[in-house]
Amino acid sequence: MKSYNKVTLIGRVGQDLEVKALDNGSVVNFPIATTEKVGKEKEVTDWHNIVAWNGLATIAGNLIKKGSLVLIEGGLRNDNYEKAETKSYNYKIVADKLVVLADGKEKAENS
């Protein structure tokens, strides 16, 4: 059976983006927060690391600002490493689709 790795998130961008130029293209890394209600009054927020490459990185850098509401689709990747006998796991979503649902101004006006 073939495997399948797809993640879809809708959340708010946690910082302004900085696209980095590389020898073979460009990349942008940024966090988004997703918040969901647990019970009647409690909310839980999770932060997700997003990576976009090349054309998608350039588009993201031009359209997304801190506070923007975005839909991200991509694959889940993990970078595991061991340091001082402690294993660390760093998960990120490598974006292959990005949709801006609302800019950061909308959040500030409704806060």
KABEL-V592753 format. One line per field, one symbol per residue. phi: phi as a letter, one per 40 degrees, with the letter a starting at -180 (. if undefined). burial: 1 if it has 9 or more other ideal C-beta (glycine too) atoms within 8 Angstrom, else 0. A space follows every 50 residues. Layout:
# KABEL-V592753
phi = ???
burial = ???
This chain:
# KABEL-V592753
phi = .ccababbbbacccaccbcbcbcbiaabbacbbbbbcbgcbcbbbbbbcb bbbfdccccdccbbbdgccbbbbibcbbbcabbfgbcbbbcabccbaabc caccccccccc
burial = 00000010111111001010000001110111110000000000000111 11100111111001101111111111100000000000011111100101 00110110000
